Amino acid sequence: MLTFPLKVAGMKYATINSKRQVAMLVIVGTGLAFVATHVLTYYVIGAEQNPMILRATVICPLVIAPIMLIFLGITMLKGTQLRLQLQNALERYHLTDIFNRKYFFERIDRLPAKTKATILMIDVDLFKKVNDTYGHFVGDAVIRCVAQTLADTVRSTDFVARFGGEEFVAFLHGDDLPGARALAERFRGAIEQSQIETPAGIVHVTVSVGMGASDQDKDLSVVDAVNEADRALLDAKEQGRNRVILASSIATKIAA
């Protein structure tokens, strides 16, 4: 919605998000300037019979107002774009273009207390070996591939973040544990089958996944689910990597 930098219709702050809104600002603002000039001329000054003043009331708002409003609109649009760029830089890793750890925890902190969710903690197996063997640029390509595959695998209602280094986290809305497990296996399989093209040739990697879930009956919050998924991830590493391991609190539920 287009608003103006005045308290008009209960809207306090101006927001210009597109060139179309700049055009609307120019058109509406020029119209208001034209009307205001005529009101001032005819009802305050009382100069409706003076041709010179009459022409001025037509020409001035139609010439001056658009120029000023175009400048104002473009300035506001650039300000909006800069704000969005800054927000994006603060919330996302530039390498992966997915959310960062800080944003992830800020977002789950805003969730209702009884939110039902499943958490996947993901770690690239033997990632240090990839860096040591092929170099950090190839390591970056691996991170981008894993991040993109994860983002493409989850639903639009879910969100993912880079937790740090070669570790990622996915927030899945709802308590469909079998569905979440199937999604985790689909993602794991996609990474195992992926062929990451790099200057050093085709590189293959695998991932280990730990899965946890919030549970109101056991008083487990989303943050608790993150911790449980992290512990399950460690179990996946210890059991040989390239596998999905469920937290003990939900393994029995799925088995039942």
Buried (B, 14 or more C-beta within 10 A) or exposed (E): EBBBEEEEEEBEEBBBBEEEBBBBBBEEBBEBBBEEBBEEBBEEEEBEEEEEBBEBBEEEBBEEBBEEBBEBBBEBBEEBEEEEEEEEEEBBBEEBEBBBBEBBBEBBEEBEEEBBBBBBBBBBBBBEEBBEEBEEEBBBBBBBBBBBBBBEBBEEEBBBBBBEEBBBBBBBBBBBBEEBBEBBEEBBBBBEEBEBEBEBEEBEBBBBBBBBBBBEEEEBBBBBBBBBBBBBBBBBBEEEBBBBBBBEBBBEEEEE
